[in-house]
Structures are given as C-alpha cells and as structure tokens.
Amino acid sequence: MKKILIIGIGAGDPRQVTVEAIEALNQVDVFFFLEKGAIKQEMVALRHRMLRRYVKDRPYRIVEAPSPPREHAPTDYLSSVDRLNRDKQAAFARMIDGALAEGQCGGILAWGDPALYDSTIRNVAAIAARSAQKLEYEVIPGISSVQTLAARHRITLNRIGQPITITTGRRLKEGWPDKADSIVVMLDGEETYNRFADQDIEIFWGAYLGTPDEILIAGRLKEVVDQINDLRRSAREKHGWIMDTYLMRKAGRL
Ligand SMILES: C[S@@+](CC[C@H](N)C(=O)[O-])C[C@H]1O[C@@H](n2cnc3c(N)ncnc32)[C@H](O)[C@@H]1O
C-alpha cells in the first residue's frame, strides 16, 4: 500500500497553511513537484520555504519533474486540457513508481484549495484507478485565492440570499453568465473584465494574493479599469507572470 496526500497550502501566505495541512506535511516521506520552469520560480521557492518552516517531525525527500508543456491557444480547449492531464498523470505515476516505497506516504502540494480549478485530485484518482498496486489518497483542504480575495477586500462573496458564480476568463468571454449575481473570475490571462467596463459594475480585484507583492483594487469598474490594466501589465512585466482573481457584480445593492 502507498498513500498520497493532496495538501492545499493556501494562496501564497505561509500563515494560511492550516493545522491539518501542517499535520499532513509531517506525515510525508516524499513530496512530488511538477515544475513549470523559470516563470514561477518565486512560487517554487515559496513552497520550499513552507516545507522548511513546517516539517519538523521527520526527514523528507523532494522529487521533481518538469511539468509537461501546455498548448498555447489550442483550437479545442477541453481536449488540450485532457492531453495535458494525461501527460501529468504519466509524470506523477513515474515519480510515484520510482521514488515511493511500499508503506510510504507521498505528498502533492496544491495552491489554494485542491478542489478549485486544480486537476491534482482528478489526476491522482486516475493514477489510483489504473495502478496495479494499491494506492490510497486523501485531500486536505486549503484556503483558496477566492477566500483570500474576499477577506482582503473585507467583502462577502454573495449578496444576501444570492448565488455566486465562479468561472474562468475563457467562459466570461461568452458574456455575463445567465442569472448570475456575483461572479468570481479565475484563470483570466486576457483582462476579460474590460468587456464590461461600459456597464454599472463593481469590481474587487486582487493579484499575488497572500504574497508580499499583493495588489488590491476595488471600485466602479469604469472608474478603475484603466488603473487595473496598467498595474496588471506593469506587474506582469516585472515578475514575468501574474496570478489575479476578481469578483464583479452589478452595482447598487448590498
Ligand atoms: C489553477 S487555478 C488554482 C486555484 C487554486 N486552487 C485556489 O484555490 O485558489 C489558478 C488561478 O487561481 C487564481 N489564483 C491562485 N493563486 C492566486 C493568488 N495568490 N492571487 C491571485 N489569484 C490567484 C488565479 O485566478 C489563477 O489564474
């Protein structure tokens, strides 16, 4: 029997690592990292710092493999994500086969919460289903970038009795989601909020949440849109990458 713990480690602030996650980190013999190249070096370094800070009870090893390449501008998005996940599963399976002995515990760290726009759970479930040996897995929840965004702006995600829609920049391009009240947008590399700048909408935007580089902007979209665009572009140029999340809703009600 081998065991894998999929551990949510929060959006970037080491203080967001929960007691449950720290206990889980201290059960792990081997951590498996898929590295995404130079662009996310800061996030990789942060993960190493978190391990040094929290793992006290036992020695551990880190096994790394390069993350399989992602297709840019694929014509069929879902098939390209499927292919990427199959490649990631193969990379994880090779690491687990090669580095985790029977009876040992492996750990995979997921930014934020592993249940939100993250394929680790799906990938590990697929590996476990195919594995000739018995592979158990558990999920430890984390504080997501969405919760961090709401806390930093001191807002609730939903208005009273209303739903929240969590979606991606790609889906938002199709228009404001039907009957949606508050929408939280993730994975938006294309500043899709600009499409709504002529409407009376409030935005609560956050980048690098939980890290020392955190940026927050809130206000009427038409009044702050240029500021968000400028800050977003200059931050992206400075760091080489950006991770941002935002909430938008029609202005006016509580
Ligand atoms: C692959 S998803 C992972 C989400 C993660 N599982 C979570 O719970 O936050 C990556 C997206 O999450 C958001 N995100 C993750 N970390 C963030 C951070 N520190 N600051 C702002 N947005 C973040 C961005 O929208 C980014 O495009």
The ligand as an ORCA input file, in Angstrom:
! r2SCAN-3c Opt
* xyz 0 1
  C      -5.064     26.741    -11.489
  S      -6.046     27.892    -10.612
  C      -5.752     27.367     -8.965
  C      -6.714     27.928     -7.952
  C      -6.412     27.464     -6.549
  N      -6.666     26.053     -6.425
  C      -7.200     28.224     -5.486
  O      -7.883     27.589     -4.666
  O      -7.073     29.446     -5.422
  C      -5.050     29.325    -10.783
  C      -5.878     30.587    -10.686
  O      -6.189     30.824     -9.323
  C      -6.106     32.195     -9.036
  N      -5.025     32.376     -8.042
  C      -4.308     31.414     -7.466
  N      -3.445     31.927     -6.577
  C      -3.632     33.262     -6.597
  C      -3.050     34.348     -5.901
  N      -2.089     34.148     -4.987
  N      -3.500     35.596     -6.156
  C      -4.466     35.805     -7.062
  N      -5.061     34.816     -7.750
  C      -4.651     33.564     -7.528
  C      -5.839     32.905    -10.359
  O      -7.077     33.250    -10.928
  C      -5.138     31.841    -11.146
  O      -5.287     32.052    -12.531
*
